[in-house]
Amino acid sequence: MEKIYRDADVSIKPLEGKTVAVIGYGIQGKAQAANARDSKVKVIIGTRPPEESPSRAQAKADGFEAYSIAEATKRADVLLIELADPAQPPIYKAEIAPNLSPGKTLCFCHGFNVLYGVIQPPKSVNTVLFVPNAPGHFVRQKYLAGEGVYGCVAVDHDATGDAMAIALAVAKAVGSTRAGVVEMSFQHETEGDNFEEQILYGGAIQLMKMCFRVMVENGYPPSFAYAKAIRSLRSVIDVMDEVGIEEYISRRCSRTAEFAIRSRGPRVVNEEAIREIFRETERGEFARDWMQEWSLGMPTLHRLRRTAADSEMEKTGQAWRKDFGR
């Protein structure tokens, strides 16, 4: 049975008297830093050198003490690692690892590098994970509204005996326990995230591309095909998120749409392909492919980006936004 923690279940006391360093000041790091500060937690920021990134200047402008990542690591008791997966290993090796001391807590934003052994923290520190299930701007927006976003926490190694309490305190400081935080493992968070990105992000985008392509191939105006393939989905997702899938299908859409969804939808989705991708993810095949890709400088990703940027759908989308607005 899943274990969900809410605001009343969690104390922020494990962070009292401690310094929390947010390592990386991108969209998610910025939101979590602001929320934690508003929750009366002492927060500092660790960023790359000013000549490599404007983040340090931005953090200072936002009222934070900002340092190099090495210096922030020395000063902090708890480190929130808000760096992209490929950026984490070299920064961890060069700036974080040499400055860790026993009893500190490493709190990751994604379990990938720890699960697959790319980063191996010493046993003298806590290794935990906290992930809010929303983009940074939404994390901040919800916090300011007195609400929060659902998230998850996990403990990979408990060096101090209170690693879970620290992870939950971070979640509370950021506002996620207002909505609910589920306890997970690093494995489930990482593999679940990778699976979601392949199936939902990859699959949904591919469906939109195919819908557009088939309509245009059969003589439909590109702007109309774009509106149907992309714009229509946005309102549908918003309503389903608000009222639920069955409520939307049964009561919020036309009977023609309901018949289309129930009778033709299953033909579009290849369930066995989805299950095979899940098995590949569990076997670590996706992780191996991705680690090899980033070790080579991401040539395949760059090639696919160039191809997509030059596609008719992308050009139509640019014109659509200019002519018809968002």
FIRO-259077 format. One line per 5 residues: number of its first residue (from 0); for each residue x, y, z of N, C-alpha, C. Coordinates in Angstrom, 3 decimals. Example, Ala and Ser with C-alpha at 12.3 -4.5 7.8 and 13.67 -1.06 7.14 Angstrom:
BEGIN
0> 13.190 -5.690 7.800 12.300 -4.500 7.800 13.200 -3.300 7.800  12.850 -2.250 7.080 13.670 -1.060 7.140 12.900 0.030 7.870
This chain:
BEGIN
0> 0.846 -1.199 0.000 0.000 0.000 0.000 0.876 1.241 0.000  0.561 2.189 -0.875 1.410 3.369 -0.971 1.291 4.245 0.270  2.386 4.897 0.606 2.431 5.754 1.786 2.505 7.200 1.333  1.487 7.977 1.684 1.405 9.376 1.270 1.483 10.268 2.504  2.365 11.240 2.450 2.545 12.191 3.544 1.892 13.526 3.177
5> 1.179 14.093 4.143 0.571 15.406 3.943 1.131 16.386 4.972  0.737 17.631 4.851 1.326 18.690 5.663 1.310 18.362 7.157  0.184 17.841 7.634 0.054 17.562 9.064 0.957 16.422 9.526  1.425 15.612 8.584 2.260 14.455 8.931 3.742 14.791 9.027  4.115 15.971 8.552 5.532 16.280 8.334 5.936 17.531 9.098
10> 7.136 17.507 9.644 7.696 18.671 10.334 8.851 19.254 9.529  8.978 20.554 9.596 10.097 21.217 8.928 11.299 21.328 9.875  11.144 20.863 11.106 12.198 20.993 12.112 13.537 20.378 11.712  13.564 19.263 10.948 14.874 18.724 10.546 15.741 19.706 9.765  15.145 20.796 9.259 15.926 21.806 8.536 16.264 23.012 9.402
15> 15.717 23.064 10.612 16.002 24.200 11.488 17.482 24.221 11.870  18.089 25.391 11.761 19.503 25.533 12.081 20.427 25.029 11.000  19.863 24.569 9.900 20.662 24.053 8.789 20.632 25.028 7.616  21.660 24.911 6.784 21.726 25.679 5.542 21.450 24.744 4.377  20.511 25.141 3.537 20.169 24.368 2.345 20.755 25.075 1.132
20> 21.561 24.363 0.365 22.126 24.923 -0.872 21.385 24.335 -2.060  20.831 25.205 -2.877 20.223 24.773 -4.134 21.312 24.837 -5.195  21.671 23.690 -5.736 22.752 23.608 -6.721 22.135 23.609 -8.116  22.271 24.732 -8.780 21.627 24.928 -10.075 20.454 25.871 -9.908  20.453 26.954 -10.680 19.410 27.975 -10.510 18.612 28.141 -11.800
25> 18.173 26.993 -12.334 17.274 27.020 -13.476 15.844 27.211 -13.003  14.887 26.850 -13.835 13.478 27.091 -13.519 13.056 26.353 -12.252  13.429 25.083 -12.134 13.038 24.308 -10.964 13.807 24.745 -9.723  15.120 24.961 -9.869 15.919 25.397 -8.736 15.466 26.737 -8.198  15.139 27.635 -9.097 14.681 28.968 -8.693 13.384 28.882 -7.899
30> 12.452 28.063 -8.364 11.163 27.922 -7.686 11.327 27.298 -6.308  12.110 26.225 -6.227 12.272 25.548 -4.947 13.024 26.416 -3.947  13.994 27.169 -4.432 14.735 28.066 -3.541 13.810 29.133 -2.962  12.980 29.721 -3.808 12.067 30.771 -3.353 11.048 30.216 -2.359  10.505 29.047 -2.654 9.518 28.456 -1.749 10.132 28.113 -0.397
35> 11.324 27.515 -0.420 11.982 27.142 0.836 12.316 28.380 1.663  12.768 29.435 1.000 13.056 30.676 1.727 11.791 31.234 2.364  10.689 31.199 1.625 9.428 31.691 2.171 8.918 30.814 3.307  9.427 29.579 3.377 9.084 28.677 4.484 10.052 28.828 5.654  10.845 29.913 5.628 11.773 30.271 6.713 12.986 29.354 6.804
40> 13.350 28.729 5.696 14.562 27.914 5.640 15.710 28.783 5.142  16.907 28.607 5.711 18.077 29.342 5.233 18.548 28.704 3.931  18.503 29.476 2.850 18.818 28.963 1.518 19.953 29.764 0.900  20.934 29.058 0.345 21.963 29.684 -0.478 21.945 28.991 -1.842  22.631 29.605 -2.802 22.622 29.078 -4.164 24.047 28.754 -4.601
45> 24.199 27.619 -5.278 25.476 27.258 -5.897 25.310 27.207 -7.402  26.164 27.929 -8.125 26.044 27.978 -9.586 27.408 27.812 -10.245  27.362 27.624 -11.538 28.584 27.627 -12.329 29.180 29.033 -12.327  30.447 29.191 -12.745 31.079 30.512 -12.749 30.267 31.528 -13.550  30.306 32.797 -13.155 29.529 33.832 -13.846 29.806 33.908 -15.341
50> 31.046 33.604 -15.753 31.364 33.674 -17.180 30.718 32.535 -17.966  30.268 31.497 -17.273 29.617 30.363 -17.935 28.102 30.436 -17.864  27.590 31.165 -16.904 26.145 31.202 -16.705 25.745 32.494 -16.002  24.606 33.074 -16.385 24.119 34.277 -15.708 23.374 33.960 -14.416  23.323 32.692 -14.044 22.497 32.277 -12.909 22.918 32.914 -11.590
55> 24.245 33.079 -11.387 24.685 33.625 -10.106 24.222 35.062 -9.937  24.340 35.837 -10.991 23.876 37.225 -10.931 22.371 37.271 -10.688  21.639 36.376 -11.331 20.192 36.336 -11.145 19.831 35.956 -9.716  20.542 34.979 -9.163 20.274 34.560 -7.791 20.523 35.706 -6.811  21.600 36.436 -7.022 21.890 37.581 -6.152 20.832 38.660 -6.309
60> 20.394 38.882 -7.545 19.339 39.871 -7.790 18.041 39.467 -7.099  17.843 38.159 -6.948 16.647 37.658 -6.272 16.801 37.632 -4.754  17.942 38.135 -4.266 18.130 38.266 -2.833 18.809 37.110 -2.134  19.391 36.189 -2.891 20.080 35.044 -2.288 21.583 35.280 -2.194  22.211 34.646 -1.210 23.660 34.519 -1.217 24.003 33.461 -2.265
65> 24.900 33.782 -3.177 25.233 32.853 -4.259 26.737 32.643 -4.317  27.132 31.392 -4.510 28.541 31.020 -4.475 28.850 30.042 -5.610  30.128 29.717 -5.717 30.491 28.597 -6.583 29.860 27.335 -6.006  29.741 26.313 -6.809 29.154 25.064 -6.317 30.023 24.451 -5.226  31.332 24.553 -5.381 32.239 24.022 -4.360 32.037 24.734 -3.028
70> 31.960 26.063 -3.067 31.799 26.833 -1.835 30.427 26.594 -1.208  29.402 26.512 -2.028 28.058 26.242 -1.509 28.005 24.871 -0.843  28.712 23.908 -1.419 28.766 22.565 -0.829 29.415 22.608 0.547  30.500 23.363 0.677 31.176 23.489 1.971 30.255 24.103 3.025  29.482 25.113 2.618 28.670 25.868 3.566 27.367 25.169 3.961
75> 26.890 24.257 3.125 25.549 23.701 3.302 25.537 22.413 4.114  24.401 22.182 4.749 24.129 20.900 5.402 23.322 19.988 4.482  22.471 20.607 3.674 21.612 19.876 2.739 21.798 20.478 1.356  22.044 19.636 0.364 22.222 20.109 -1.011 21.079 19.594 -1.876  20.349 20.509 -2.510 19.332 20.135 -3.486 19.983 20.188 -4.860
80> 20.177 19.039 -5.480 20.875 18.959 -6.763 19.868 19.177 -7.886  19.783 20.423 -8.361 18.807 20.792 -9.393 19.502 20.987 -10.737  20.326 20.030 -11.105 21.064 20.063 -12.367 20.529 18.987 -13.295  20.640 19.220 -14.596 20.226 18.216 -15.573 21.079 16.959 -15.425  20.513 15.815 -15.759 21.228 14.540 -15.597 22.631 14.541 -16.202
85> 22.812 14.963 -17.468 24.164 14.919 -18.048 25.143 15.875 -17.376  24.621 16.955 -16.777 25.505 17.940 -16.139 25.964 17.494 -14.759  25.222 16.612 -14.129 25.523 16.243 -12.746 26.870 15.550 -12.546  27.223 14.504 -13.318 28.449 13.750 -13.004 29.731 14.578 -12.979  30.030 15.395 -14.010 31.291 16.145 -13.947 31.308 17.185 -12.833
90> 30.160 17.818 -12.587 30.093 18.818 -11.517 30.208 18.143 -10.154  29.555 17.005 -10.002 29.660 16.270 -8.738 31.109 15.886 -8.464  31.784 15.345 -9.475 33.160 14.871 -9.308 34.119 16.018 -8.993  33.961 17.144 -9.686 34.924 18.237 -9.552 34.651 19.149 -8.364  33.376 19.391 -8.037 33.064 20.438 -7.060 32.318 19.963 -5.822
95> 31.480 18.948 -5.965 30.680 18.523 -4.818 31.407 17.473 -3.987  31.817 16.387 -4.620 32.436 15.277 -3.878 33.621 15.700 -3.011  34.556 16.541 -3.507 35.704 16.908 -2.672 35.327 17.744 -1.450  34.129 18.283 -1.436 33.731 19.193 -0.361 32.621 18.642 0.526  32.308 17.367 0.351 31.326 16.725 1.220 31.976 16.326 2.534
100> 31.239 16.474 3.603 31.713 15.994 4.901 30.623 15.123 5.513  30.990 14.243 6.431 30.011 13.321 7.014 28.799 14.047 7.595  27.636 13.453 7.381 26.404 14.001 7.939 25.640 14.921 7.017  26.257 15.337 5.911 25.529 16.169 4.957 24.481 15.322 4.231  23.559 15.999 3.570 22.504 15.320 2.815 22.522 15.771 1.369
105> 22.597 14.803 0.467 22.449 15.059 -0.965 21.020 14.721 -1.348  20.287 15.720 -1.814 18.896 15.520 -2.214 18.801 15.733 -3.723  18.573 14.668 -4.456 18.564 14.728 -5.915 17.166 15.038 -6.448  17.134 15.664 -7.623 15.865 15.985 -8.279 15.420 14.862 -9.206  16.258 13.872 -9.393 15.959 12.719 -10.243 16.958 11.634 -9.857
110> 16.520 10.384 -9.831 17.380 9.326 -9.324 18.312 8.694 -10.325  18.314 9.167 -11.571 19.019 8.502 -12.665 20.480 8.199 -12.346  21.258 9.212 -12.023 22.703 9.020 -11.853 23.050 8.146 -10.655  22.236 8.206 -9.612 22.478 7.356 -8.445 22.070 5.916 -8.746  20.893 5.738 -9.337 20.410 4.385 -9.627 21.369 3.618 -10.523
115> 21.907 4.287 -11.538 22.757 3.596 -12.504 24.249 3.700 -12.180  24.573 4.182 -10.973 25.951 4.161 -10.505 26.873 5.175 -11.134  26.310 6.151 -11.852 27.150 7.194 -12.442 27.710 8.083 -11.335  26.888 8.351 -10.335 27.314 9.063 -9.130 27.178 8.097 -7.956  28.250 7.958 -7.185 28.243 7.054 -6.035 28.639 7.833 -4.784
120> 27.664 8.422 -4.097 27.972 9.208 -2.902 28.601 8.341 -1.814  29.417 8.931 -0.964 30.009 8.163 0.141 28.939 7.748 1.148  29.201 6.681 1.866 28.236 6.173 2.839 28.126 7.063 4.075  28.975 8.067 4.167 28.941 8.965 5.322 27.917 10.082 5.166  27.269 10.166 4.000 26.260 11.206 3.778 24.919 10.561 3.444
125> 23.850 11.310 3.695 22.518 10.865 3.296 22.339 11.066 1.793  21.721 10.113 1.147 21.386 10.250 -0.268 19.881 10.066 -0.409  19.210 11.164 -0.711 17.751 11.140 -0.786 17.300 11.794 -2.085  16.000 11.793 -2.266 15.428 12.327 -3.494 14.122 13.024 -3.153  13.896 14.173 -3.774 12.588 14.838 -3.709 12.273 15.390 -5.087
130> 11.094 15.032 -5.598 10.694 15.475 -6.935 9.264 15.993 -6.902  9.053 17.293 -7.116 7.685 17.781 -7.305 7.239 17.472 -8.732  6.014 17.028 -8.879 5.547 16.558 -10.183 4.943 17.703 -11.005  5.760 18.709 -11.271 5.295 19.855 -12.055 6.491 20.710 -12.441  6.367 21.494 -13.510 7.430 22.433 -13.873 7.625 23.479 -12.779
135> 8.811 24.091 -12.773 9.158 25.031 -11.718 8.192 26.186 -11.557  7.753 26.780 -12.667 6.868 27.940 -12.547 5.552 27.560 -11.873  5.096 26.317 -12.090 3.852 25.853 -11.481 4.066 25.555 -9.999  5.248 25.045 -9.655 5.591 24.802 -8.251 5.517 26.107 -7.466  6.048 27.171 -8.050 6.029 28.483 -7.393 4.616 29.064 -7.351
140> 3.917 28.965 -8.452 2.563 29.508 -8.548 1.642 28.873 -7.509  1.706 27.560 -7.396 0.862 26.858 -6.435 1.218 27.234 -4.993  2.507 27.358 -4.723 2.947 27.725 -3.377 2.383 29.088 -2.990  2.488 30.047 -3.890 2.009 31.400 -3.608 0.500 31.439 -3.422  -0.188 30.471 -4.004 -1.643 30.391 -3.861 -2.056 29.636 -2.594
145> -1.055 29.235 -1.794 -1.354 28.485 -0.586 -1.609 27.014 -0.835  -1.202 26.550 -2.016 -1.408 25.157 -2.393 -0.049 24.506 -2.650  -0.046 23.333 -3.240 1.201 22.647 -3.555 1.001 21.701 -4.708  2.080 21.061 -5.137 1.984 20.062 -6.201 2.426 18.705 -5.650  1.739 17.685 -6.089 2.061 16.307 -5.712 3.533 16.021 -6.026
150> 4.164 15.233 -5.167 5.566 14.894 -5.397 5.914 13.543 -4.808  7.192 13.205 -4.860 7.638 11.938 -4.277 8.968 12.139 -3.564  9.215 11.275 -2.585 10.480 11.272 -1.849 11.001 9.842 -1.806  12.313 9.724 -1.682 12.936 8.404 -1.577 14.247 8.539 -0.819  14.654 7.453 -0.199 15.947 7.396 0.494 16.753 6.253 -0.097
155> 17.934 6.571 -0.598 18.844 5.538 -1.093 19.813 5.103 0.002  20.251 6.066 0.826 21.153 5.728 1.937 20.909 6.684 3.091  20.747 6.121 4.285 20.488 6.893 5.500 21.708 6.817 6.405  22.515 7.871 6.378 23.742 7.889 7.180 23.511 8.424 8.585  22.492 9.258 8.757 22.301 9.962 10.025 21.114 9.450 10.832
160> 20.328 8.560 10.250 19.164 8.037 10.953 17.901 8.840 10.751  18.011 10.002 10.122 16.819 10.828 9.889 16.733 11.310 8.439  17.271 10.519 7.518 17.302 10.933 6.115 15.905 11.154 5.549  14.962 10.261 5.869 13.601 10.430 5.361 12.959 11.685 5.937  13.200 11.953 7.210 12.645 13.160 7.825 13.181 14.412 7.143
165> 14.458 14.388 6.748 15.049 15.529 6.044 14.426 15.676 4.658  14.277 14.563 3.936 13.662 14.619 2.608 12.242 15.156 2.688  11.490 14.710 3.680 10.116 15.183 3.846 10.074 16.650 4.253  11.048 17.076 5.063 11.110 18.488 5.443 11.362 19.363 4.222  12.219 18.891 3.311 12.446 19.617 2.054 11.144 19.701 1.267
170> 10.435 18.580 1.168 9.163 18.568 0.442 8.163 19.537 1.062  8.145 19.604 2.383 7.237 20.531 3.065 7.642 21.978 2.810  8.947 22.244 2.868 9.431 23.605 2.632 9.086 24.092 1.230  9.119 23.192 0.261 8.808 23.554 -1.126 7.299 23.625 -1.352  6.525 23.029 -0.450 5.071 23.119 -0.542 4.367 21.868 -1.021
175> 5.105 20.815 -1.326 4.470 19.636 -1.916 3.602 18.851 -0.936  3.923 18.896 0.358 3.094 18.146 1.304 1.704 18.754 1.445  1.512 19.973 0.961 0.165 20.547 0.946 -0.755 19.727 0.048  -0.180 19.172 -1.014 -0.952 18.334 -1.933 -0.824 16.863 -1.574  0.375 16.441 -1.214 0.643 15.043 -0.892 1.942 14.586 -1.519
180> 2.724 13.848 -0.740 4.011 13.330 -1.206 4.033 11.826 -0.966  4.345 11.067 -1.999 4.360 9.612 -1.885 5.793 9.121 -1.687  5.951 8.132 -0.817 7.267 7.528 -0.586 7.535 6.480 -1.657  8.690 6.570 -2.300 9.050 5.665 -3.383 10.484 5.197 -3.208  10.956 4.422 -4.165 12.365 4.052 -4.244 13.013 4.846 -5.368
185> 14.332 4.951 -5.337 15.048 5.588 -6.440 14.737 4.863 -7.752  14.635 3.542 -7.684 14.369 2.764 -8.899 13.023 3.130 -9.514  11.977 3.147 -8.700 10.654 3.430 -9.247 10.546 4.871 -9.746  11.133 5.810 -9.027 11.079 7.200 -9.502 11.774 7.330 -10.843  12.960 6.746 -10.953 13.755 6.898 -12.172 13.132 6.164 -13.348
190> 12.830 4.893 -13.147 12.268 4.112 -14.246 10.870 4.602 -14.614  10.092 5.019 -13.615 8.767 5.560 -13.902 8.848 6.838 -14.707  9.802 7.687 -14.365 9.988 8.941 -15.090 10.445 8.672 -16.522  11.407 7.768 -16.672 11.892 7.434 -18.014 10.788 6.809 -18.869  9.986 5.937 -18.260 8.883 5.294 -18.978 7.845 6.330 -19.407
195> 7.492 7.217 -18.487 6.524 8.281 -18.799 7.003 9.132 -19.965  8.270 9.496 -19.950 8.794 10.364 -21.007 8.781 9.673 -22.365  9.041 8.379 -22.377 9.007 7.646 -23.647 7.578 7.468 -24.154  6.670 7.062 -23.259 5.313 6.716 -23.677 4.413 7.940 -23.809  4.313 8.735 -22.751 3.385 9.864 -22.796 3.931 11.017 -23.626
200> 5.150 11.465 -23.321 5.707 12.569 -24.098 6.003 12.117 -25.522  6.793 11.054 -25.637 7.159 10.574 -26.966 5.956 10.111 -27.762  5.086 9.322 -27.130 3.924 8.793 -27.832 2.934 9.861 -28.226  2.619 10.769 -27.295 1.638 11.818 -27.594 2.138 12.736 -28.700  3.416 13.097 -28.639 3.966 13.977 -29.675 3.968 13.278 -31.023
205> 4.298 11.990 -31.027 4.288 11.249 -32.287 2.876 11.145 -32.854  1.883 10.956 -31.988 0.489 10.930 -32.444 0.095 12.264 -33.069  0.500 13.362 -32.441 0.177 14.681 -32.989 0.837 14.884 -34.348  2.097 14.461 -34.451 2.804 14.598 -35.729 2.140 13.769 -36.826  1.745 12.541 -36.487 1.117 11.679 -37.478 -0.256 12.201 -37.878
210> -1.011 12.712 -36.919 -2.318 13.296 -37.219 -2.164 14.447 -38.205  -1.217 15.335 -37.942 -0.959 16.473 -38.830 -0.536 15.989 -40.212  0.412 15.060 -40.238 0.978 14.606 -41.507 -0.085 13.959 -42.400  -0.896 13.079 -41.834 -1.908 12.376 -42.624 -2.960 13.350 -43.155  -3.353 14.317 -42.337 -4.351 15.288 -42.794 -3.803 16.141 -43.935
215> -2.560 16.610 -43.801 -1.957 17.440 -44.852 -1.759 16.622 -46.125  -1.309 15.388 -45.977 -1.122 14.516 -47.148 -2.420 14.308 -47.921  -3.539 14.432 -47.221 -4.835 14.208 -47.855 -5.577 15.505 -48.164  -4.808 16.603 -48.257 -5.359 17.837 -48.791 -5.916 18.834 -47.807  -5.798 18.587 -46.523 -6.313 19.546 -45.549 -5.364 20.738 -45.423
220> -5.892 21.956 -45.212 -5.027 23.119 -45.007 -4.119 22.897 -43.794  -2.824 23.201 -43.904 -1.912 22.974 -42.774 -2.356 23.651 -41.478  -2.897 24.875 -41.567 -3.309 25.563 -40.340 -4.447 24.817 -39.650  -5.376 24.269 -40.434 -6.485 23.493 -39.874 -5.963 22.199 -39.252  -5.051 21.528 -39.978 -4.479 20.281 -39.469 -3.711 20.528 -38.172
225> -2.997 21.655 -38.101 -2.236 21.985 -36.895 -3.182 22.226 -35.721  -4.258 22.970 -35.977 -5.224 23.245 -34.916 -5.834 21.953 -34.386  -6.143 21.028 -35.289 -6.746 19.765 -34.873 -5.736 18.861 -34.167  -4.525 18.821 -34.679 -3.520 17.894 -34.148 -2.943 18.343 -32.818  -2.889 19.648 -32.602 -2.199 20.152 -31.405 -3.112 20.973 -30.499
230> -3.766 21.957 -31.066 -4.530 22.883 -30.233 -5.700 22.205 -29.519  -6.365 21.285 -30.196 -7.532 20.633 -29.595 -7.160 19.855 -28.339  -5.986 19.263 -28.336 -5.581 18.397 -27.230 -5.420 19.167 -25.926  -5.007 20.419 -26.042 -4.743 21.220 -24.844 -5.991 21.359 -23.975  -7.125 21.726 -24.590 -8.350 21.913 -23.819 -8.857 20.590 -23.262
235> -8.676 19.514 -24.022 -9.121 18.194 -23.573 -8.359 17.766 -22.320  -7.046 17.928 -22.337 -6.217 17.540 -21.188 -6.594 18.350 -19.955  -6.807 19.651 -20.128 -7.174 20.503 -18.993 -8.466 20.027 -18.337  -9.472 19.688 -19.153 -10.757 19.240 -18.607 -10.606 17.882 -17.929  -9.879 16.951 -18.547 -9.685 15.630 -17.943 -8.948 15.729 -16.615
240> -7.982 16.638 -16.543 -7.243 16.827 -15.298 -8.170 17.342 -14.201  -9.131 18.165 -14.589 -10.039 18.776 -13.620 -11.120 17.806 -13.141  -11.719 17.034 -14.064 -12.896 16.238 -13.700 -12.684 14.728 -13.794  -11.599 14.283 -14.430 -11.366 12.854 -14.609 -11.665 12.401 -16.027  -11.052 11.285 -16.411 -11.171 10.809 -17.793 -12.602 10.400 -18.126
245> -13.224 9.564 -17.283 -14.566 9.069 -17.605 -15.618 10.167 -17.569  -15.480 11.093 -16.640 -16.417 12.231 -16.592 -16.332 13.028 -17.888  -15.106 13.227 -18.371 -14.944 13.955 -19.637 -15.575 13.184 -20.796  -15.241 11.896 -20.907 -15.733 11.116 -22.050 -17.254 10.989 -22.017  -17.815 10.716 -20.846 -19.247 10.436 -20.749 -20.120 11.680 -20.766
250> -19.602 12.799 -20.233 -20.484 13.947 -20.031 -19.967 15.271 -20.583  -18.695 15.344 -20.916 -18.151 16.640 -21.317 -17.819 16.731 -22.802  -17.965 15.662 -23.555 -17.709 15.734 -24.994 -18.927 15.199 -25.749  -18.938 15.408 -27.045 -20.083 14.977 -27.855 -20.160 13.458 -27.908  -21.354 12.949 -28.261 -21.499 11.500 -28.375 -20.690 10.961 -29.552
255> -20.518 11.791 -30.591 -19.661 11.384 -31.707 -18.235 11.184 -31.220  -17.758 12.154 -30.421 -16.402 12.048 -29.880 -16.281 10.851 -28.950  -17.312 10.616 -28.133 -17.262 9.468 -27.220 -17.164 8.159 -27.999  -17.974 8.040 -29.067 -17.931 6.822 -29.876 -16.556 6.655 -30.520  -15.984 7.765 -31.007 -14.654 7.709 -31.619 -13.608 7.261 -30.608
260> -13.686 7.814 -29.407 -12.711 7.484 -28.359 -12.788 6.010 -27.980  -14.013 5.535 -27.764 -14.174 4.174 -27.251 -13.998 3.107 -28.328  -14.363 3.420 -29.567 -14.321 2.386 -30.608 -13.033 2.393 -31.420  -12.405 3.562 -31.571 -11.222 3.647 -32.424 -9.925 3.868 -31.651  -10.035 4.471 -30.469 -8.837 4.748 -29.684 -7.945 3.543 -29.455
265> -8.513 2.392 -29.043 -7.671 1.210 -28.811 -6.930 0.731 -30.052  -7.450 1.043 -31.237 -6.763 0.631 -32.458 -5.508 1.464 -32.708  -5.486 2.684 -32.172 -4.358 3.587 -32.407 -3.156 3.188 -31.565  -3.421 2.699 -30.361 -2.349 2.419 -29.403 -1.944 0.950 -29.472  -0.647 0.718 -29.600 -0.101 -0.640 -29.630 0.329 -1.016 -28.213
270> -0.525 -1.763 -27.523 -0.261 -2.079 -26.120 1.013 -2.901 -25.948  1.279 -3.818 -26.855 2.469 -4.655 -26.727 3.743 -3.830 -26.873  3.709 -2.818 -27.774 4.876 -1.941 -27.925 5.136 -1.175 -26.633  4.072 -0.735 -25.973 4.207 -0.017 -24.705 4.802 -0.937 -23.639  4.319 -2.164 -23.575 4.843 -3.114 -22.588 6.314 -3.451 -22.863
275> 6.674 -3.519 -24.132 8.065 -3.813 -24.472 8.976 -2.654 -24.064  8.515 -1.421 -24.268 9.296 -0.262 -23.832 9.443 -0.275 -22.311  8.392 -0.679 -21.604 8.494 -0.798 -20.149 9.560 -1.821 -19.767  9.553 -2.969 -20.450 10.552 -4.009 -20.152 11.962 -3.513 -20.467  12.115 -2.792 -21.577 13.424 -2.228 -21.930 13.902 -1.260 -20.851
280> 12.960 -0.471 -20.328 13.304 0.491 -19.277 13.751 -0.240 -18.018  13.027 -1.278 -17.643 13.400 -2.070 -16.459 14.753 -2.749 -16.631  15.056 -3.174 -17.853 16.344 -3.839 -18.108 17.492 -2.847 -18.187  17.191 -1.565 -18.164 18.230 -0.542 -18.223 18.677 -0.193 -19.625  17.954 -0.671 -20.646 18.374 -0.412 -22.025 18.248 1.064 -22.389
285> 17.151 1.694 -21.968 17.006 3.125 -22.239 18.128 3.907 -21.570  18.423 3.574 -20.322 19.480 4.274 -19.584 20.828 4.115 -20.274  21.143 2.899 -20.726 22.424 2.676 -21.407 22.503 3.481 -22.706  21.403 3.484 -23.463 21.385 4.247 -24.717 21.595 5.732 -24.447  20.921 6.238 -23.413 21.004 7.666 -23.104 22.394 8.037 -22.594
290> 22.975 7.213 -21.738 24.321 7.502 -21.231 25.353 7.456 -22.352  25.196 6.517 -23.275 26.108 6.465 -24.420 25.933 7.702 -25.294  24.689 8.111 -25.491 24.409 9.285 -26.321 25.059 10.534 -25.743  24.895 10.753 -24.435 25.469 11.982 -23.877 26.988 11.901 -23.788  27.547 10.680 -23.648 29.015 10.552 -23.607 29.651 10.896 -24.948
295> 28.879 10.756 -26.023 29.374 11.060 -27.372 29.076 12.495 -27.793  28.484 13.267 -26.899 28.150 14.645 -27.244 26.767 14.804 -27.850  25.925 13.802 -27.721 24.524 13.809 -28.163 24.352 14.052 -29.663  25.106 13.344 -30.528 24.989 13.562 -31.973 23.626 13.189 -32.532  23.057 12.087 -32.060 21.743 11.665 -32.558 20.675 12.676 -32.177
300> 20.740 13.152 -30.944 19.760 14.132 -30.479 19.844 15.417 -31.290  21.056 15.879 -31.564 21.221 17.106 -32.349 20.702 16.915 -33.773  20.937 15.742 -34.352 20.448 15.474 -35.710 18.925 15.461 -35.744  18.315 14.817 -34.766 16.857 14.758 -34.710 16.253 16.137 -34.472  16.932 16.958 -33.678 16.460 18.334 -33.471 16.437 19.112 -34.775
305> 17.519 18.987 -35.553 17.596 19.722 -36.823 16.495 19.276 -37.778  16.260 17.981 -37.832 15.212 17.456 -38.706 13.842 17.981 -38.289  13.570 17.965 -36.992 12.271 18.423 -36.493 12.080 19.917 -36.719  13.155 20.690 -36.532 13.052 22.144 -36.694 12.729 22.532 -38.124  13.105 21.669 -39.072 12.895 21.970 -40.489 11.617 21.329 -41.036
310> 10.812 20.734 -40.176 9.621 20.022 -40.636 8.490 20.985 -40.977  7.573 20.515 -41.819 6.421 21.343 -42.201 5.554 21.666 -40.989  5.446 20.709 -40.084 4.619 20.941 -38.903 5.176 22.067 -38.036  6.493 22.090 -37.860 7.104 23.134 -37.045 6.938 24.497 -37.696  7.128 24.552 -39.002 6.955 25.821 -39.717 5.502 26.283 -39.663
315> 4.581 25.339 -39.782 3.165 25.683 -39.669 2.851 26.210 -38.276  3.427 25.581 -37.261 3.203 26.026 -35.894 3.702 27.438 -35.653  4.867 27.767 -36.203 5.398 29.124 -36.058 4.464 30.137 -36.701  3.983 29.807 -37.910 3.050 30.704 -38.596 1.718 30.781 -37.851  1.271 29.653 -37.314 -0.004 29.600 -36.591 0.035 30.526 -35.378
320> 1.108 30.459 -34.618 1.205 31.296 -33.421 1.269 32.774 -33.781  1.902 33.081 -34.912 1.989 34.470 -35.360 0.641 34.978 -35.851  -0.071 34.143 -36.618 -1.324 34.572 -37.244 -2.530 34.493 -36.316  -2.537 33.490 -35.428 -3.739 33.252 -34.628 -3.510 33.392 -33.127  -2.267 33.657 -32.723 -1.956 33.816 -31.305 -1.883 32.488 -30.595
325> -1.619 32.550 -29.305 -1.459 31.326 -28.522 -2.803 30.695 -28.241
